[in-house]
């Protein structure tokens, strides 16, 4: 199967914070890969903007170094790199002052899509938005891309929304969540809504529970001071995991377009029940021989910020009444793995005796590593000796299903940036969606702060605190094993 590459319109993309880590690791290498694939028109331009005193040649050299470091060797074509960097320009700019803005305004072309990527701290969003309009750089068709964290609570999220709304309409604002750009996340919608096999079973009558796991092997070293002000709840649950939950739980939209999809996601968030203290487990990874623990990495010996969190969540509507959603995410765990596991209920009556070994049917959607889907079903164990059941996977690995294309899928940032140029907001969060997520999250955080709860310690390389195991065990269920 050969994937189609559909070029976008000619564009001028300005990347504010173009010399920063995100631009070097993800944005610029991703744009090069899209150019190499033929999706970026040759007359498009990418303009770096940052405080650094640098000229065009210096920025081109920086981008070449980023491509050498973050693009696979078989994709580093010297001629393509030279062509791509010819489309680059740079302007040194003061986000809070006037320096550089007239020069940037002079670079803008009529007839090209204008997009502005705010790869900077949220505190600068308002300054950039204001100056883009003050200097006539943004027009009514321009788009802006803003990175998380989009606020740290409901009040700050509302303030950010209000600031951006002063200068841009909602249809111009693209709040990026790279999890929504993953191929498997989008395939979750296709599996649900394009296959009659699943949608009739997608409810509490047939689904026992859902597990969403995002496990990382790295700690917070190098960014401990930042992370200690957020924690796993703000850093992962409020945005990435919330989006995954919404895609699993939402009702079928009447049409696949941005606002109808996001309307249904918003209904899910508003239907989330408050989470009692007994359904929350927070943890911090401990020091090991040769490796510091969270408190040392955060440089805060009295920190009560969680590097791990597990929650049992309920969606209060007819479809999901009685079906729990178990969410867990953490640092320094056993393996790097992100997956959604849909566990179906037992058949209402088994014609086989208990010795036949029935196990539940599970649909596993793997986000990383090895993106793909796996449906575990029961079959008869081959051979004589009676009816013995065994569980086998019906496996759809993208690598196996699509050959080389399965290992060469666009990175999430590549896909999302191309959607910005197309003007497609389906995979981006809307302002009311962000605020609704914070409205659910804030009372949970305020609750443990008021109680003075301290996170439970857990060993690095484990699956998390023992209390998280009990969260499932008391319901007669078990977490899936964390493995790569």
Buried (B, 14 or more C-beta within 10 A) or exposed (E): EEEEEEBBEBBBBBBBBBBBEBBBBBBBBBBBBBBBBEBBBEEBBBBBBBBBEBEBEBBBEBBBEBBEEBBEEEBBBEEBBEBBBEBBBBBBBEBEEEEBBEBBBEBBEEEBBBBBBBBBEBEBBBBBBBBBBEBEBBEEEBBBBBBBBBBBBBEBBBEBBEBBBEBBEEEBBBBBBBBBBBBBBBBBBEBBBEEEEBEEBBBBEBBBBBBBBBBBBEBBBEEBEEBBEBBBBBBBBBBBBBBBBBBBBBBBBEEEEBBEBBBBBBBBBBBBEEBEEEBBBBBBBBBEEEBBBBBBBBEBEEBBBBBBBBBBBBBEBEBBEEBBBBBBBBBBBBBBBBBBBBBBBEEEEEEBEEEBEBEBBBBBBBBBEBBBBBBBEBEEBEEEEEEEBEBEEEBBBBBEEBEEEBEBBBBBBBBBBBBBBBBBBBBBBBBBBBBBBBBBBBEBBEBBEEEEBEBBBBBBEBBBBBBBBEBBEEEEBEBBEBEE
